[in-house]
Structures are given as C-alpha cells and as structure tokens.
Amino acid sequence: MAINLDSAAINIALIREQARKDLCDALDSRRGKKALVLDPKLSGPLSLIAEISLLKEHGVENLYYLENEPIETDCRTIIYLV
C-alpha cells in the first residue's frame, strides 16, 4: 500500500523537485555526451527523483555501477555519484 505524503509536515514534493533540479544542473554543467557512474546503493534513491529519460535529456549516454573494473565508454565526460 502506498503512503500519501501530500499533507506531511515536510513538503516531500518540493525536496524531490529541488533534488531533480540540482541533478540536472550538475549534468548540464558539462557539455556533450556523459557517462554516469553511480554507487549501486544510490540506484533506488536516484529513481525517486529522475527517470532514465530525464538523464538522457541531459546528455547521459551510459549508466554504470561503480565496480572494481575499468569503464569502457566513448563519452569524454564521466560523472560519478557516490
């Protein structure tokens, strides 16, 4: 069952929108195609603020999880979220 937080003491929607804006601003601060590397633990929280389509709109070409192996990408810009 989903919990409705519309009348919560803290405005969750406002926090989500600000986090989405901050993420988009960070992605837009770098031109061109980007590879996004994230800690696997951030996958769930990231999905609460941004869909894959939004990331692609802001230049993310590839999404990788942080691992102990080299990243193979054609993207000149690699952004890490850890």
N, CA, C and O atoms as a printed pandas DataFrame, in Angstrom:
     atom_number atom_name residue_name chain_id  residue_number  x_coord  y_coord  z_coord
0              1         N          MET        A               1    0.834   -1.178    0.000
1              2        CA          MET        A               1    0.000    0.000    0.000
2              3         C          MET        A               1    0.885    1.249    0.000
3              4         O          MET        A               1    1.798    1.363    0.818
4              5         N          ALA        A               2    0.623    2.159   -0.890
5              6        CA          ALA        A               2    1.382    3.403   -0.986
6              7         C          ALA        A               2    0.922    4.387    0.086
7              8         O          ALA        A               2   -0.259    4.451    0.426
8              9         N          ILE        A               3    1.866    5.141    0.602
9             10        CA          ILE        A               3    1.550    6.139    1.617
10            11         C          ILE        A               3    1.471    7.500    0.942
11            12         O          ILE        A               3    2.354    7.869    0.167
12            13         N          ASN        A               4    0.423    8.237    1.236
13            14        CA          ASN        A               4    0.242    9.568    0.671
14            15         C          ASN        A               4    0.880   10.580    1.617
15            16         O          ASN        A               4    0.480   10.695    2.775
16            17         N          LEU        A               5    1.860   11.304    1.124
17            18        CA          LEU        A               5    2.571   12.285    1.941
18            19         C          LEU        A               5    2.225   13.722    1.561
19            20         O          LEU        A               5    2.961   14.647    1.904
20            21         N          ASP        A               6    1.117   13.913    0.859
21            22        CA          ASP        A               6    0.735   15.255    0.416
22            23         C          ASP        A               6    0.525   16.218    1.575
23            24         O          ASP        A               6    0.797   17.411    1.444
24            25         N          SER        A               7    0.045   15.716    2.706
25            26        CA          SER        A               7   -0.225   16.599    3.847
26            27         C          SER        A               7    0.807   16.428    4.955
27            28         O          SER        A               7    0.538   16.758    6.110
28            29         N          ALA        A               8    1.971   15.921    4.617
29            30        CA          ALA        A               8    3.036   15.725    5.606
30            31         C          ALA        A               8    3.574   17.075    6.074
31            32         O          ALA        A               8    3.446   18.088    5.387
32            33         N          ALA        A               9    4.172   17.062    7.249
33            34        CA          ALA        A               9    4.751   18.293    7.801
34            35         C          ALA        A               9    5.900   18.806    6.943
35            36         O          ALA        A               9    6.156   20.009    6.897
36            37         N          ILE        A              10    6.587   17.900    6.266
37            38        CA          ILE        A              10    7.686   18.276    5.371
38            39         C          ILE        A              10    7.191   18.111    3.939
39            40         O          ILE        A              10    6.599   17.086    3.600
40            41         N          ASN        A              11    7.431   19.112    3.100
41            42        CA          ASN        A              11    6.977   19.058    1.718
42            43         C          ASN        A              11    7.939   18.194    0.887
43            44         O          ASN        A              11    8.933   18.683    0.350
44            45         N          ILE        A              12    7.616   16.907    0.801
45            46        CA          ILE        A              12    8.465   15.953    0.087
46            47         C          ILE        A              12    8.557   16.294   -1.400
47            48         O          ILE        A              12    9.624   16.164   -2.000
48            49         N          ALA        A              13    7.451   16.728   -1.995
49            50        CA          ALA        A              13    7.447   17.064   -3.423
50            51         C          ALA        A              13    8.427   18.197   -3.711
51            52         O          ALA        A              13    9.117   18.176   -4.730
52            53         N          LEU        A              14    8.491   19.172   -2.832
53            54        CA          LEU        A              14    9.420   20.292   -3.010
54            55         C          LEU        A              14   10.871   19.814   -2.918
55            56         O          LEU        A              14   11.719   20.249   -3.697
56            57         N          ILE        A              15   11.152   18.932   -1.979
57            58        CA          ILE        A              15   12.502   18.386   -1.837
58            59         C          ILE        A              15   12.868   17.580   -3.077
59            60         O          ILE        A              15   13.988   17.683   -3.577
60            61         N          ARG        A              16   11.928   16.778   -3.574
61            62        CA          ARG        A              16   12.183   15.972   -4.773
62            63         C          ARG        A              16   12.458   16.877   -5.976
63            64         O          ARG        A              16   13.381   16.609   -6.744
64            65         N          GLU        A              17   11.683   17.929   -6.148
65            66        CA          GLU        A              17   11.880   18.847   -7.276
66            67         C          GLU        A              17   13.224   19.562   -7.184
67            68         O          GLU        A              17   13.895   19.757   -8.197
68            69         N          GLN        A              18   13.619   19.953   -5.974
69            70        CA          GLN        A              18   14.915   20.627   -5.811
70            71         C          GLN        A              18   16.058   19.664   -6.108
71            72         O          GLN        A              18   17.046   20.046   -6.737
72            73         N          ALA        A              19   15.929   18.415   -5.658
73            74        CA          ALA        A              19   16.969   17.414   -5.938
74            75         C          ALA        A              19   17.066   17.157   -7.436
75            76         O          ALA        A              19   18.167   17.024   -7.971
76            77         N          ARG        A              20   15.923   17.085   -8.119
77            78        CA          ARG        A              20   15.911   16.884   -9.574
78            79         C          ARG        A              20   16.582   18.057  -10.280
79            80         O          ARG        A              20   17.367   17.861  -11.208
80            81         N          LYS        A              21   16.270   19.283   -9.840
81            82        CA          LYS        A              21   16.869   20.474  -10.441
82            83         C          LYS        A              21   18.381   20.481  -10.230
83            84         O          LYS        A              21   19.141   20.775  -11.152
84            85         N          ASP        A              22   18.811   20.158   -9.014
85            86        CA          ASP        A              22   20.248   20.131   -8.714
86            87         C          ASP        A              22   20.967   19.091   -9.559
87            88         O          ASP        A              22   22.063   19.349  -10.057
88            89         N          LEU        A              23   20.365   17.921   -9.726
89            90        CA          LEU        A              23   20.964   16.875  -10.561
90            91         C          LEU        A              23   21.070   17.344  -12.011
91            92         O          LEU        A              23   22.114   17.186  -12.643
92            93         N          CYS        A              24   19.995   17.918  -12.532
93            94        CA          CYS        A              24   20.009   18.407  -13.920
94            95         C          CYS        A              24   21.040   19.513  -14.103
95            96         O          CYS        A              24   21.734   19.553  -15.119
96            97         N          ASP        A              25   21.144   20.409  -13.127
97            98        CA          ASP        A              25   22.150   21.476  -13.200
98            99         C          ASP        A              25   23.559   20.894  -13.222
99           100         O          ASP        A              25   24.414   21.362  -13.973
100          101         N          ALA        A              26   23.801   19.874  -12.402
101          102        CA          ALA        A              26   25.119   19.235  -12.372
102          103         C          ALA        A              26   25.418   18.572  -13.710
103          104         O          ALA        A              26   26.530   18.691  -14.224
104          105         N          LEU        A              27   24.439   17.876  -14.278
105          106        CA          LEU        A              27   24.645   17.234  -15.579
106          107         C          LEU        A              27   24.855   18.261  -16.678
107          108         O          LEU        A              27   25.693   18.068  -17.559
108          109         N          ASP        A              28   24.101   19.348  -16.630
109          110        CA          ASP        A              28   24.199   20.384  -17.659
110          111         C          ASP        A              28   25.474   21.219  -17.541
111          112         O          ASP        A              28   25.822   21.953  -18.466
112          113         N          SER        A              29   26.172   21.112  -16.409
113          114        CA          SER        A              29   27.407   21.884  -16.237
114          115         C          SER        A              29   28.536   21.344  -17.114
115          116         O          SER        A              29   29.567   21.994  -17.285
116          117         N          ARG        A              30   28.330   20.161  -17.662
117          118        CA          ARG        A              30   29.305   19.556  -18.572
118          119         C          ARG        A              30   28.656   19.345  -19.924
119          120         O          ARG        A              30   27.570   18.773  -20.010
120          121         N          ARG        A              31   29.311   19.800  -20.980
121          122        CA          ARG        A              31   28.767   19.680  -22.333
122          123         C          ARG        A              31   28.962   18.278  -22.886
123          124         O          ARG        A              31   29.830   17.528  -22.440
124          125         N          GLY        A              32   28.146   17.950  -23.852
125          126        CA          GLY        A              32   28.320   16.721  -24.606
126          127         C          GLY        A              32   27.785   15.477  -23.932
127          128         O          GLY        A              32   27.070   15.532  -22.931
128          129         N          LYS        A              33   28.160   14.350  -24.521
129          130        CA          LYS        A              33   27.732   13.053  -24.014
130          131         C          LYS        A              33   28.435   12.773  -22.690
131          132         O          LYS        A              33   29.598   13.121  -22.485
132          133         N          LYS        A              34   27.683   12.131  -21.803
133          134        CA          LYS        A              34   28.231   11.828  -20.488
134          135         C          LYS        A              34   27.975   10.377  -20.128
135          136         O          LYS        A              34   26.973    9.785  -20.529
136          137         N          ALA        A              35   28.900    9.817  -19.365
137          138        CA          ALA        A              35   28.687    8.522  -18.731
138          139         C          ALA        A              35   28.453    8.811  -17.251
139          140         O          ALA        A              35   29.199    9.572  -16.636
140          141         N          LEU        A              36   27.433    8.212  -16.694
141          142        CA          LEU        A              36   27.107    8.402  -15.286
142          143         C          LEU        A              36   27.444    7.114  -14.544
143          144         O          LEU        A              36   26.927    6.043  -14.862
144          145         N          VAL        A              37   28.323    7.239  -13.548
145          146        CA          VAL        A              37   28.742    6.091  -12.742
146          147         C          VAL        A              37   28.211    6.318  -11.339
147          148         O          VAL        A              37   28.490    7.343  -10.716
148          149         N          LEU        A              38   27.436    5.346  -10.843
149          150        CA          LEU        A              38   26.894    5.543   -9.512
150          151         C          LEU        A              38   27.075    4.338   -8.621
151          152         O          LEU        A              38   27.142    3.195   -9.072
152          153         N          ASP        A              39   27.150    4.635   -7.346
153          154        CA          ASP        A              39   27.189    3.599   -6.322
154          155         C          ASP        A              39   25.883    2.822   -6.431
155          156         O          ASP        A              39   24.819    3.438   -6.487
156          157         N          PRO        A              40   25.925    1.498   -6.461
157          158        CA          PRO        A              40   24.692    0.714   -6.588
158          159         C          PRO        A              40   23.661    1.038   -5.511
159          160         O          PRO        A              40   22.461    0.888   -5.740
160          161         N          LYS        A              41   24.113    1.480   -4.345
161          162        CA          LYS        A              41   23.182    1.832   -3.264
162          163         C          LYS        A              41   22.360    3.075   -3.592
163          164         O          LYS        A              41   21.323    3.313   -2.973
164          165         N          LEU        A              42   22.819    3.872   -4.565
165          166        CA          LEU        A              42   22.103    5.089   -4.937
166          167         C          LEU        A              42   21.076    4.855   -6.038
167          168         O          LEU        A              42   20.320    5.767   -6.376
168          169         N          SER        A              43   21.035    3.685   -6.588
169          170        CA          SER        A              43   20.122    3.383   -7.682
170          171         C          SER        A              43   18.664    3.623   -7.286
171          172         O          SER        A              43   17.922    4.278   -8.019
172          173         N          GLY        A              44   18.259    3.106   -6.151
173          174        CA          GLY        A              44   16.886    3.280   -5.679
174          175         C          GLY        A              44   16.538    4.736   -5.407
175          176         O          GLY        A              44   15.550    5.239   -5.942
176          177         N          PRO        A              45   17.340    5.436   -4.575
177          178        CA          PRO        A              45   17.054    6.845   -4.320
178          179         C          PRO        A              45   17.074    7.712   -5.584
179          180         O          PRO        A              45   16.271    8.636   -5.715
180          181         N          LEU        A              46   17.991    7.416   -6.514
181          182        CA          LEU        A              46   18.046    8.184   -7.755
182          183         C          LEU        A              46   16.763    8.018   -8.560
183          184         O          LEU        A              46   16.275    8.969   -9.170
184          185         N          SER        A              47   16.224    6.814   -8.556
185          186        CA          SER        A              47   14.996    6.563   -9.320
186          187         C          SER        A              47   13.793    7.315   -8.743
187          188         O          SER        A              47   12.778    7.469   -9.422
188          189         N          LEU        A              48   13.898    7.778   -7.509
189          190        CA          LEU        A              48   12.812    8.566   -6.911
190          191         C          LEU        A              48   12.791   10.003   -7.416
191          192         O          LEU        A              48   11.773   10.688   -7.317
192          193         N          ILE        A              49   13.919   10.456   -7.959
193          194        CA          ILE        A              49   13.965   11.842   -8.427
194          195         C          ILE        A              49   14.156   11.979   -9.925
195          196         O          ILE        A              49   13.852   13.032  -10.484
196          197         N          ALA        A              50   14.655   10.934  -10.598
197          198        CA          ALA        A              50   14.942   11.066  -12.031
198          199         C          ALA        A              50   14.749    9.742  -12.752
199          200         O          ALA        A              50   15.232    8.697  -12.316
200          201         N          GLU        A              51   14.039    9.812  -13.852
201          202        CA          GLU        A              51   13.866    8.650  -14.715
202          203         C          GLU        A              51   15.023    8.618  -15.715
203          204         O          GLU        A              51   15.702    9.623  -15.930
204          205         N          ILE        A              52   15.231    7.469  -16.311
205          206        CA          ILE        A              52   16.290    7.324  -17.325
206          207         C          ILE        A              52   16.094    8.336  -18.449
207          208         O          ILE        A              52   17.064    8.899  -18.957
208          209         N          SER        A              53   14.847    8.565  -18.835
209          210        CA          SER        A              53   14.579    9.513  -19.929
210          211         C          SER        A              53   15.056   10.923  -19.566
211          212         O          SER        A              53   15.557   11.640  -20.432
212          213         N          LEU        A              54   14.911   11.325  -18.315
213          214        CA          LEU        A              54   15.383   12.642  -17.880
214          215         C          LEU        A              54   16.907   12.707  -17.953
215          216         O          LEU        A              54   17.473   13.708  -18.393
216          217         N          LEU        A              55   17.563   11.637  -17.520
217          218        CA          LEU        A              55   19.026   11.612  -17.591
218          219         C          LEU        A              55   19.498   11.729  -19.035
219          220         O          LEU        A              55   20.455   12.447  -19.324
220          221         N          LYS        A              56   18.829   11.026  -19.938
221          222        CA          LYS        A              56   19.199   11.082  -21.360
222          223         C          LYS        A              56   18.973   12.475  -21.939
223          224         O          LYS        A              56   19.761   12.937  -22.764
224          225         N          GLU        A              57   17.900   13.150  -21.513
225          226        CA          GLU        A              57   17.636   14.517  -21.974
226          227         C          GLU        A              57   18.774   15.462  -21.599
227          228         O          GLU        A              57   18.977   16.486  -22.251
228          229         N          HIS        A              58   19.512   15.117  -20.550
229          230        CA          HIS        A              58   20.598   15.972  -20.084
230          231         C          HIS        A              58   21.977   15.408  -20.435
231          232         O          HIS        A              58   22.979   15.742  -19.803
232          233         N          GLY        A              59   22.006   14.547  -21.454
233          234        CA          GLY        A              59   23.270   14.124  -22.037
234          235         C          GLY        A              59   23.842   12.813  -21.549
235          236         O          GLY        A              59   24.913   12.412  -22.005
236          237         N          VAL        A              60   23.167   12.128  -20.635
237          238        CA          VAL        A              60   23.700   10.856  -20.153
238          239         C          VAL        A              60   23.479    9.796  -21.227
239          240         O          VAL        A              60   22.343    9.463  -21.565
240          241         N          GLU        A              61   24.566    9.280  -21.747
241          242        CA          GLU        A              61   24.509    8.252  -22.783
242          243         C          GLU        A              61   24.566    6.856  -22.182
243          244         O          GLU        A              61   23.917    5.930  -22.669
244          245         N          ASN        A              62   25.355    6.714  -21.110
245          246        CA          ASN        A              62   25.538    5.411  -20.496
246          247         C          ASN        A              62   25.450    5.539  -18.987
247          248         O          ASN        A              62   25.847    6.550  -18.408
248          249         N          LEU        A              63   24.926    4.501  -18.363
249          250        CA          LEU        A              63   24.820    4.440  -16.907
250          251         C          LEU        A              63   25.560    3.194  -16.441
251          252         O          LEU        A              63   25.309    2.089  -16.922
252          253         N          TYR        A              64   26.476    3.390  -15.496
253          254        CA          TYR        A              64   27.291    2.292  -14.987
254          255         C          TYR        A              64   27.201    2.272  -13.469
255          256         O          TYR        A              64   26.947    3.293  -12.830
256          257         N          TYR        A              65   27.415    1.093  -12.909
257          258        CA          TYR        A              65   27.552    0.977  -11.464
258          259         C          TYR        A              65   29.036    0.964  -11.121
259          260         O          TYR        A              65   29.854    0.404  -11.849
260          261         N          LEU        A              66   29.358    1.583  -10.014
261          262        CA          LEU        A              66   30.731    1.639   -9.547
262          263         C          LEU        A              66   31.199    0.226   -9.216
263          264         O          LEU        A              66   30.634   -0.447   -8.353
264          265         N          GLU        A              67   32.229   -0.201   -9.909
265          266        CA          GLU        A              67   32.794   -1.534   -9.713
266          267         C          GLU        A              67   34.303   -1.442   -9.696
267          268         O          GLU        A              67   34.885   -0.371   -9.875
268          269         N          ASN        A              68   34.908   -2.560   -9.482
269          270        CA          ASN        A              68   36.360   -2.611   -9.408
270          271         C          ASN        A              68   36.979   -2.918  -10.767
271          272         O          ASN        A              68   38.042   -3.532  -10.850
272          273         N          GLU        A              69   36.302   -2.484  -11.837
273          274        CA          GLU        A              69   36.786   -2.721  -13.193
274          275         C          GLU        A              69   36.767   -1.412  -13.975
275          276         O          GLU        A              69   35.991   -0.514  -13.652
276          277         N          PRO        A              70   37.604   -1.293  -14.991
277          278        CA          PRO        A              70   37.613   -0.069  -15.802
278          279         C          PRO        A              70   36.300    0.103  -16.565
279          280         O          PRO        A              70   35.627   -0.867  -16.914
280          281         N          ILE        A              71   35.966    1.341  -16.807
281          282        CA          ILE        A              71   34.768    1.669  -17.576
282          283         C          ILE        A              71   35.170    1.857  -19.027
283          284         O          ILE        A              71   36.105    2.600  -19.323
284          285         N          GLU        A              72   34.480    1.200  -19.918
285          286        CA          GLU        A              72   34.727    1.363  -21.342
286          287         C          GLU        A              72   33.584    2.176  -21.929
287          288         O          GLU        A              72   32.444    1.716  -22.001
288          289         N          THR        A              73   33.909    3.391  -22.345
289          290        CA          THR        A              73   32.891    4.284  -22.893
290          291         C          THR        A              73   33.519    5.219  -23.920
291          292         O          THR        A              73   34.715    5.508  -23.872
292          293         N          ASP        A              74   32.691    5.682  -24.845
293          294        CA          ASP        A              74   33.127    6.681  -25.821
294          295         C          ASP        A              74   32.934    8.099  -25.293
295          296         O          ASP        A              74   33.387    9.062  -25.912
296          297         N          CYS        A              75   32.272    8.223  -24.169
297          298        CA          CYS        A              75   31.983    9.540  -23.597
298          299         C          CYS        A              75   33.249   10.163  -23.042
299          300         O          CYS        A              75   34.037    9.499  -22.368
300          301         N          ARG        A              76   33.439   11.440  -23.331
301          302        CA          ARG        A              76   34.608   12.146  -22.836
302          303         C          ARG        A              76   34.416   12.587  -21.389
303          304         O          ARG        A              76   35.388   12.812  -20.667
304          305         N          THR        A              77   33.166   12.709  -20.973
305          306        CA          THR        A              77   32.860   13.156  -19.619
306          307         C          THR        A              77   32.278   12.004  -18.813
307          308         O          THR        A              77   31.316   11.358  -19.228
308          309         N          ILE        A              78   32.871   11.763  -17.672
309          310        CA          ILE        A              78   32.378   10.736  -16.763
310          311         C          ILE        A              78   32.035   11.413  -15.452
311          312         O          ILE        A              78   32.875   12.083  -14.850
312          313         N          ILE        A              79   30.807   11.239  -15.014
313          314        CA          ILE        A              79   30.334   11.855  -13.771
314          315         C          ILE        A              79   30.071   10.731  -12.771
315          316         O          ILE        A              79   29.395    9.751  -13.084
316          317         N          TYR        A              80   30.615   10.887  -11.566
317          318        CA          TYR        A              80   30.449    9.883  -10.518
318          319         C          TYR        A              80   29.466   10.388   -9.472
319          320         O          TYR        A              80   29.564   11.532   -9.028
320          321         N          LEU        A              81   28.529    9.550   -9.081
321          322        CA          LEU        A              81   27.627    9.822   -7.956
322          323         C          LEU        A              81   27.905    8.740   -6.923
323          324         O          LEU        A              81   27.550    7.577   -7.112
324          325         N          VAL        A              82   28.542    9.137   -5.836
325          326        CA          VAL        A              82   28.889    8.171   -4.790
326          327         C          VAL        A              82   28.438    8.657   -3.436
327          328         O          VAL        A              82   28.646    7.973   -2.434
